[in-house]
Amino acid sequence: MSFRHLRASLLGFGVAFVSLSQSAAHEIVGNRFFPATLSVDDPGVNDELALPTVDGFNTGDIPPVRQRDISSEFSKRITEDFAISFGTTYTFLGPIDPTAPGANGFQNFETTFKYRVFKSPEHEFVFSVGLSVEWGGTGSANVGAEPFNTYTPTIYFGKGLGDLPDTLSWVRPVAITGVVGYAIPGQSSTTTFGIDPDTGAQTLDTEFHPQVLNWGGSIQYSMPYLKSAVMDLGLPDFINHLIPLVEANLQTPVANTLTSGRLTTGTINPGVIWVGSYFQVGIEALIPINRQSGSNVGVIAQLHYYLDDIDPHGIGRPLFGGPVQPASPFAR
């Protein structure tokens, strides 16, 4: 929350992308547990707290800038199927050249409204819709926070492969999630006035703010699912709590792209999540898909609490309605 915002540069034009560092609710559908993923939001609707999420990478600027983010996000269910989340990110920007000045400050505050439309326990399928709002002017311009709002309607889905036949039992722990959002800036362009140092004449510089398709997803292999729903291989308990996964977090400008171009940027993020009864810990590499997406391999890590498991009758309870199915994949 979705996330954080983490910023990147597209073709050196400073286009703001979907957050890598914010992600949201996990979900249980039948026997399937969808963890809260680190880089792209997943389809879950739950009461949760991600604190902290930290990442570090070199941006795609020329020359690149070393960026570090610390994020937090709180998600609260209003009803069993509807939740609102609130996220914030503090960014540190440090030039690779140690003699150049750096910057730090908050990114714009973000609110996400998410509604779970459909859930099929038999087929381990869930589908949700949402709207994220980045509130312009709530962050620092020094770290790229825009002065205008950005609205991102989004669809989310998750599908486990547990309904495959027994002959493919080794594939049944696999699950995929996907997200597609369309970011619409509240301001189409920004015009900056200046003075030509040679002639003294007034100059105009217009930057167009593109509408961006934010898309991606994950493929996961759930060791808890393998043990509980397929077969117990007698592996160590620590291994049985792991979910190896690969995420893709991609952005494609699709409209109003005169100054940004249409190049797709983003990262492929292999990693692993350890899930417990009340929290999870995850870490992933951030591998840029091209030079414009970054100049090295970065890293993201997160500590994520299941509030609906920690306190199902208090802070983890929907505002309207009683406690619902616990979030934990492990019986207690």
Secondary structure as GFF3:
##gff-version 3
##sequence-region A 1 332
A	DSSP	beta_strand	27	29	.	.	.	ID=ss1
A	DSSP	beta_strand	32	34	.	.	.	ID=ss2
A	DSSP	beta_strand	48	58	.	.	.	ID=ss3
A	DSSP	beta_strand	65	77	.	.	.	ID=ss4
A	DSSP	beta_strand	82	95	.	.	.	ID=ss5
A	DSSP	beta_strand	103	106	.	.	.	ID=ss6
A	DSSP	beta_strand	110	120	.	.	.	ID=ss7
A	DSSP	beta_strand	125	134	.	.	.	ID=ss8
A	DSSP	three_ten_helix	141	143	.	.	.	ID=ss9
A	DSSP	beta_strand	150	160	.	.	.	ID=ss10
A	DSSP	three_ten_helix	166	171	.	.	.	ID=ss11
A	DSSP	beta_strand	174	185	.	.	.	ID=ss12
A	DSSP	beta_strand	189	195	.	.	.	ID=ss13
A	DSSP	beta_strand	202	208	.	.	.	ID=ss14
A	DSSP	beta_strand	211	221	.	.	.	ID=ss15
A	DSSP	alpha_helix	223	225	.	.	.	ID=ss16
A	DSSP	pi_helix	226	230	.	.	.	ID=ss17
A	DSSP	three_ten_helix	239	241	.	.	.	ID=ss18
A	DSSP	beta_strand	242	255	.	.	.	ID=ss19
A	DSSP	beta_strand	265	275	.	.	.	ID=ss20
A	DSSP	beta_strand	279	288	.	.	.	ID=ss21
A	DSSP	three_ten_helix	291	293	.	.	.	ID=ss22
A	DSSP	beta_strand	298	306	.	.	.	ID=ss23
A	DSSP	alpha_helix	307	310	.	.	.	ID=ss24
###
